[in-house]
Amino acid sequence: MIALEDRELVAAVCASRAGLRVDPDKAYLIESRLAPVARREGFGALSDFIECVRQRAEERLIWAMVEAMVPPETRFFRDPAVFEALARDVLPELARRAEGPVRVWSAACGAGQEVYSLAMLLAETPGLADRVELFASDISERSLEKAQAGVYSQFEVQRGLPAHRLVRHFEREGEFFVLSPRIRQMVRWRRINLLDDLSRLGRFDLILCRNVLSGFTGEAREQVLEGLTRTLAPGGRLVLGLGDAAEAWLDPVASEAGVFALGTAAA
């Protein structure tokens, strides 16, 4: 087991660089995520990798550490009722009110399952796909590479992806399933740290940041929510995970689980 002081360093680095909440007492979790990184970087032991980060403060190694500690949970059509509400009510309403394209951002998109789920729904809804622009971001370069490739294992496609959509939108290649170019090309990708200034991204009509907030420290969580809400266009919607608590300046949208609008005091 790596020393407590090493685990505390990991927690401190993740909190300062990305606002991630890492419990230094969870030694197994830290070791299981960082040991492959240490091997990939040529270190004989995880403790050597952490000591190198401590002594050299090399940006590449620091971000390799941080990205490895990002919670990996992601799957297709997580909480199906949310996606049904987006396709049935939220996006059509935004499209009716928008003068130009509806800009949608999947923040902390992981390996792409969430934004691709939305892209598939759009592709299946006549007239809607042409009105929507999809953007996706993550702090992890490796996650973004996987997302853009659109290649998933059988385990990954079995987690939430209905069989009819698997047949319609994927081709099987050996042990893997490859998403159709049409769906992949609907999304634009970018590496973004949600602690950074998000104003440079412009305004979005719909932002999805689902099941992410619990992974931040308390201070970072509030900073991220403030940054996201500042990028909402007038009348825009923010979609959080069903278990995520919203701040007082966000009002839940009736009958649309997990969907929030800016409260009148914040608008």
Secondary structure, 3 states (H helix, E strand, C coil): CCCHHHHHHHHHHHHHHHCECCCCCCHHHHHHHHHHHHHHCCCCCHHHHHHHHHHHCCHHHHHHHHHHCCCCCCCCCCCHHHHHHHHHHHHHHHHHHCCCCEEEEECCCCCCHHHHHHHHHHHCCCCCHHHEEEEEEECCHHHHHHHHHCEEEHHHHHCCCCHHHHHHHEEEECCEEEECHHHHCCEEEEECCCCCCCHHHCCEEEEEECCCHHHECHHHHHHHHHHHHHCEEEEEEEEECCCCCCCCCEEECCCCCCEEEECCCCC
